[in-house]
């Protein structure tokens, strides 16, 4: 049996104490993009770029373990938009990130390679820890958040997201989670929720933490009870968590979706106020250069019809260019537009009169710090927020999984199995799972 096979069997047999005594393999399988293929989609529109052509499953060398780091045997991972961006080399090739990181120190030089092992989520078991790691040991069942920081300067010590060397693991660093082994910093690790399977536990990390900071944290919108929260893509990877946080925190979500099926998912989560933007026929842009303010007005009127005359206190933004003008218009006087992404385009346009004359605020929110990620994971562990996993692929089929997300042909989160041989494994707390099974399965088979 191979070394990875022995590690896999020890985990599957619940013999986690044996993990420390097993040899770490010299190589493992990881999902990669190749530096010499960075121009492969040149001249194509974004929608025509196919991740199945650029994402490879390669045998790669196990990286050297540095101080403050951990090697993790990855049981499962998940797809995020940053993996899609990596796979289609937009807005820039991620090899530029790896080159920049490689210049930082001799240790970070490990990341500057002609291949990039991608992925910003994982669930798994700690294999080894580096010098200076005290809170984690081999055999610990963990999930990882994706904030990679150096914290050698002062800027990040109030909020680690402000560290001058803040990066997203598996996107701006190498050795990510779509692999059989991953390299993380120890301060990325959090306890695996014990009522979830490996694939369920892997799926919340990035989006759950992002939604928590963006909506709940004082670093984001600082949502309070009774707030009307407009949520774009409310059944998607980010929006599904925003919807749960709004409901869980006593706010009133107004869920924007694009189909009756996605509207039904929001109802399963407990939302009542739903706008099917395709059924309503909203077209916020007349053409590539000009927006249609009349459509903003029609959209605002629809929101007020649902809320009994109230405009949103908070707009949960992530589509970007397509919706941002409508978001600024729709927010109430003194309201907040909080944005964490731009999946439809990075160059936003809006009518600034609606912002300054109505004292609205735009807040930029990017992932989450360790404390926010820990709190978001704690809520998952307690069964107060649920994973939104809808479908799971094998590691070999990661390209198809990324294509699903690229084409918005998915609901919630799409998982990927690594060392876990099948779905449904890894549950420790069956009593808590049974209590919340409907919430856990809300996105299944949709």
N, C-alpha and C positions, 0 to 999 in steps of 0.2 A: 504494500500500500504506500502511496506517495505521502510526503510530509503533510501536504494540505489535506489529503484524505484522512490522515490520522487526527489532525486538528478538527476536521469536520465531524468525524465519528465521536470524538470526545465531547463535542458540543451537543450533538444529537442524542448522545447517551447520558446527558446531564452530568458528565464527569468533568466539571469545569476546573476542579482542582488539579487535574492532570495537564492542563494547558501549559502551565509554566515549565513543565519538564519536557515538553515536546519541542523539537527543533523548528525554528522558523525557516521556511523554504527560501531558497535563493531567488526564486522567481514566482510569479503568479499571473493569472489572466486579468487584464484590465481593458476597459473600453477606452479607446484612444482616438485622437485626431493626429494627423501627421503634418509636420511643418512643410514638407515638400509638396503638400496638396492644398496649401492655403489659398491658392488662386484657382482651384478647380471649378468654382461656380462663377467665375468672373463673367460679367455680361448678362447674367440671369437675374430676373426679378426674385425678390425674397421668397415669394410663394412657390416658385419653381425649383428652389434648392432643396435637395433630397438628403436628409441626414443618413439614410441607409447607405449612401455612397461614400460618405466621409467618416462615419463612425466604424471603427474596426475593433475586433476583440483580439488582442495581442498578448503574447507571453512577454512580460517585462520584468526586469531585475527588481528585487525587493530593495527599497532605499535604505540607506544607513540611518539608524535611529539616533537622533540628536538629543541634547539636554532638554528637558521639559516636554518631550514628545511621547507619543504612544503609537505602536502598531496595532491595528485592529483587524481581526478576522471578520470580514463583512458577510453577514448572512443575507442582507437585503439592502436595496437602495431605492431611489425614486428619480423620476424625471422632473426637472424644473426648466423654466424658460432659459435660464443661463446655459444649460446644456444644449438647448436648441440653438441659441446664439453662437455658442462655441462650434457646433457642428456645421453651421452655414457661414462661419467666419464673419459674422456681423456683430456690432458695427465695425469692429476691427478683429483681426486675428488674435486669439488669446496668447499666441506665442510672443507677442509684444509684452504682455503682462509677465510672462515667465522670464523673458530676457531682462526686464527691469528688476524683477525680484532677484534674479541671479546675480546682479551687480551689488546687492546690499551687503552680503557677507559670504565668507567661505561656506557656511552651512546652507544658506539659501541658494548657493550655486547649484546644489543638487537638483533644483527645480527646472533649471534651464536646459531642456533636453529637446531632441528633434521629434519627440512625441509628447502628448499631453494626456495623462490619465484623468478623465473628467468625472464629474458627479459631486453634488454638494449635500447629499443626504446619506445616512447609513444607520443601520442597526447591526450589532454584532457583539463580539467578545474580545476583550483586551488580550493581546498576545504578549506584548512586552512594553515596558515603560522605560524611559530614559532617565538619566541622572537628574535628581531634583524633583521627581514626581512622587508625591506622598499620598494623594487621595485616591489613587487608582492602582489596581494590581492585576496581573494576569488572571483570567477567569471571570472578571467582572463583566456583566451584561450591560451594554451601553447603547446609547444613541449619540450622535454628534451634531452639534450646530456648526454653522459654516463660517463663523467669524475667526479670521486669522490675524492676530495682532502681535507686534513686537514689544510695545509699551516701554521703550527705552527713553522716549521723550515725555514731557509733562502733559501734552495735550490730551492724551487718552485716559488719564487717571481720574477724571470726573465722569466721563462717558467713553468707554473703550471704542465706540464707533467713531470717535474723533481722533483716534491715534493716527499720526501722520503716515504710519506704515500699515494701515488697515487694509485687509484684502479678503476676498471671498474664496474660501477653500474649494478646490476642485474647479474653479473658474479662473481666478487670478493666481492660483498656485497649482502645483502638480500633485499627483498621487491621491486623486479624489476617490469618492465612494462607489462609483460604478465599477467595481473590481472585487476580487476575492480577498485582497488585503488593502488597507488604506493607511496612510500616514497622517496623523493629526497632532495638533498641540493638545496637551493634557487638559488645558482650560477650554477645550471644545467639548469635552465629554460630559454626559449627563446620564442618570440612571434610565435604563430601558423600562417603560411602563409594563408592569408584569402581567397585565390582563390582555395584552395585545400580541398578535403573531409577529414574527420578524418583519414581514412585509408591511403590516399595518403600522408598526412602531417606526419604521424607516420613513414613512411618507409625510408626517407633519413637519419635521424639522425646519426647513427653510421657510415655508409659507406660513406655518403657524407662528413662528417667532416674528416674522415680518409683519403679519397682521396684528399681533399683540402690540408691538411698538407703535405701529402706524395708527392704531385706533385707541388702545387702552392706555398706553404709557404717557407720562407727562412729557416725554420727549416727542410724542406724536400729537394726536388730537385730544388726548385727555378726556375721553368720552365719559359722560355722566348719565345717570338714570333719566329717562324721558327724552334724551336727544333723538331727533330724527336723523337717521344716517342713510344717505343714498349710497348704495353699493353697486358699482359696476361689476359685471361678470360674477354675479352673486352665487353661482353654482360652481365656479371654477376653482382652481387650486388656491388662490388667494381669497377670493370672494366668499368661498364656502366657510372659511374660518372667520372672516369679518362678520358674516351673518350670524355665526354661532356666538361670537363675542358680543355683538349687539344684543342678541336675545338674552344671553347669560348675564349681561350687565344692566338689564332693565331699559335699554334703548329701544327705539322703534325703527327697524330696518325697512328701507324701501329697496327692494331687490330688482335690479335690472338684469334681464336674461335675454336669450335670443331664440328660444323655442319653448313650446308647451312642455316638453320633457324636462327642460332645465327649470321651468317654473314649478313643476311638480316636485323636484328635488328640494327647492326652497321651502315648499309647503311641508315636506317631510321634516325639515329642520325646525319648523315652527313659525316660519314667516307667513304673514298674511297680505302684505302690501307688495304687489309684484307688477312689474312692467315688462311685457314682452316687446322688446324694441323692434323686432322684425314684424310682428303682427301689427304694431302701431305705425310702421313704415317711416321711422325717423331717419332723415338724411341731413346730418348736420353740415355737410359740405355740398355746395352747388357744383363745384368742380375741384380740381387739384389745388386751386389757389384761393378760393373764396368760400367762406362759411355762410350759413343761412340763419341769421338771427331769429327769423320767424319760427324756425324749427326749435330753437332754444326756448322760445316763448311757449310753443305748443307742449314741449316737454315739461316745462315748469308748471304749466296748467294741469297736466296729468298728475304730477306729483301732489299738487295741492288738492286735487279731487280725491286722491287716496288718503291723504293725511288730515282731511277736514280743514284745509286752508293753510297748512303750515309748510314753510320751505325747510330744506334740510339744514340742520345745525352743522353737520359734517358731511363732506363728500369724500368717499373712499375711492381715490383715483389710482388707476394703474394702466388703463388702455393708452393714455397719452394723447397723441395728436388728434385722433378721431373724435375724442369726447371732451377734451379739456376746455374748449370754449363754452360748451354746454354746462360743464361742471362749475366754472366760475360764475356763469349767469345764474344757475339754479340755487346756489348756496344762499342762505338767508342773510340779511343784513347782519354784519358782525360774525358771520359764519366762517368755517374753516374748510379749505380744500387741502387734503393731505395726500401726497403722491409718492409712490415708491417705485414706479416703473413707467415704461412707455412702449408697450408691446405693439402698438399700431404706428409708432413713429416718435422720434425724440424731439423734433422741432415743433413746439407748441405755439398756437396762436389763440389769443383771447382778447376780448374788448376790455381794456384796462379801466374804463369808466365804471364798469360793474364791480371792479375790485376796490379802487381807491375811494369812490364816492359812497360806497356801502360798507367801508371799513372791514372788508373781508381779508382773510389771511391765507397764504399758500405756504404749506410746510413741506419740506423735503424730508422723507423718511427712508432710510436704507438699512435693510435687515434689522439687527437688534444686538444689543450688548449681551454679555454673558448673563447678567442678572435677569434681563428681560426674557432671554431664551430659557433660562432655568424656570422662571415663573410660568411661561407658556407650556413647558414640558410638564411641570407640576400639575397644571390643570388637566392635561391629557392623562396623567397617571392617576388622578382622582376621579376620572370619568366625567368631568364637568365639560370638557371639550373633547370631541371625537375625531379620529382620523377620517379622511374623506376619500379613501382608496376605492377606486372603481374597477381597476383591471391590473393584472400583474403579468409581466413578461419574463422570459428567461434572459440571462445575460447576453446570449447570442443574438437575441432579437431586440437589443436596445435601440438599434436604428429605427425599427418600426415603431417602438414606443415613443421615440423622439419625434417621429413624423406625425403621430397622432396628436401630440401636443402642438407641434408646429402648425398643423391644419385645424386646430381647435376641434378635433374629432373625438374629444375625450370629455369626461366629467370629473370634477375633483382632481385627484392625484392618480398618476400612473406609476405603479411599482415595478421593480426589477429584482428578481431573485439572483443572488450571487452563490454563496456556499449552501444556502438553504435549498434542498433538493426538490421541495414542493411547498405549496402554500399551506397555511394552517398550523405551522410549527412554532414553538417558542412560548406558548401560553403557560404562565405559572399560577396566576390567580383566576381560577375558573369561576368562582363565585361573583367577583366583580364584573367579569366579562359577561356572564349571563344576565346580570342586572342591566347592562347597557348594550346588549347585543343589537337591538333595533337601531340605535344611534350609530354603532360601529358599522353596520351594514347598510346605512342609508343610501350610499352611492353605488352599491353593488348591483350588477345586472340591469343597469339603466341604459 
